[in-house]
Amino acid sequence: MVKIPPIANLQNDSAQKLKYFRLSSDPVITKNEILDFKKLNDELGRPVIDLILNKEGAKKLKILTENNIGKPIAMVFVKKSCLRQL
């Protein structure tokens, strides 16, 4: 279970509904479908992710959002470092 902090720009007490939810162990979009992503700031200075997907990833995201209009979805980015002895 993942705790989500309240989001200031949601309306109608939606932030309160986002306190806890379960994440699927099978991601809809995998790292193979992500071509690039960048951490940016929007015009109000809030952090955003600029995500560039390949054709298959874009199609999956389109279907996911169409099937979940009005429902929250989560995107989890995990940065891993691997150290190897040479």
C-alpha positions as CSV (number, residue, x, y, z in Angstrom):
1,M,0.0,0.0,0.0
2,V,1.3,3.4,-0.9
3,K,0.5,6.6,1.0
4,I,-0.1,9.6,-1.3
5,P,0.2,13.1,0.2
6,P,-2.8,15.4,-0.4
7,I,-2.6,17.3,-3.7
8,A,-3.3,21.0,-3.4
9,N,-4.9,21.6,-6.9
10,L,-7.5,18.8,-6.8
11,Q,-11.2,19.9,-6.4
12,N,-14.2,18.5,-4.5
13,D,-12.2,16.9,-1.7
14,S,-10.5,14.5,-4.2
15,A,-7.2,14.9,-2.3
16,Q,-8.8,13.2,0.7
17,K,-9.8,10.2,-1.5
18,L,-6.2,9.7,-2.6
19,K,-4.7,8.8,0.8
20,Y,-4.1,5.1,0.2
21,F,-4.4,2.8,-2.8
22,R,-2.8,-0.5,-4.0
23,L,-0.4,-0.7,-6.9
24,S,-0.5,-3.5,-9.3
25,S,2.6,-5.7,-9.5
26,D,2.3,-5.7,-13.3
27,P,3.0,-2.3,-14.7
28,V,1.0,-1.2,-17.7
29,I,4.0,0.6,-19.2
30,T,7.5,-0.8,-18.8
31,K,10.9,0.7,-19.0
32,N,11.2,-0.7,-22.6
33,E,8.4,1.6,-23.7
34,I,9.8,4.7,-22.2
35,L,12.1,6.5,-24.6
36,D,13.0,9.4,-22.3
37,F,11.8,11.3,-19.3
38,K,12.8,14.6,-17.7
39,K,11.9,16.3,-14.4
40,L,10.7,19.8,-15.2
41,N,8.6,22.6,-13.6
42,D,5.3,23.8,-14.9
43,E,4.5,27.5,-15.3
44,L,3.7,27.7,-11.6
45,G,7.0,26.2,-10.6
46,R,5.4,22.8,-9.6
47,P,7.4,19.7,-10.5
48,V,6.2,17.7,-13.5
49,I,7.5,14.7,-15.5
50,D,7.9,15.0,-19.3
51,L,7.5,11.5,-20.5
52,I,8.3,10.3,-24.0
53,L,6.9,6.9,-24.9
54,N,7.3,4.7,-27.9
55,K,4.2,3.8,-30.1
56,E,3.2,0.8,-28.0
57,G,3.7,2.6,-24.7
58,A,1.6,5.6,-26.0
59,K,-1.2,3.2,-27.1
60,K,-1.2,1.5,-23.6
61,L,-1.3,4.9,-21.8
62,K,-4.2,6.0,-24.1
63,I,-6.2,2.9,-23.3
64,L,-5.4,3.2,-19.6
65,T,-6.5,6.8,-19.3
66,E,-9.7,6.2,-21.4
67,N,-10.7,3.3,-19.1
68,N,-10.0,5.3,-16.0
69,I,-11.5,8.8,-16.6
70,G,-12.1,10.4,-13.2
71,K,-10.1,7.8,-11.4
72,P,-6.5,8.2,-10.0
73,I,-3.7,6.4,-11.7
74,A,-0.1,6.1,-10.4
75,M,3.2,6.4,-12.2
76,V,6.1,5.1,-10.2
77,F,9.7,5.9,-11.2
78,V,12.5,4.1,-9.5
79,K,16.0,5.1,-9.9
80,K,18.4,2.2,-9.4
81,S,22.1,2.3,-9.2
82,C,24.1,-0.8,-9.9
83,L,27.7,-1.1,-8.8
84,R,29.9,-3.7,-10.3
85,Q,33.5,-4.7,-9.6
86,L,35.6,-4.5,-12.7
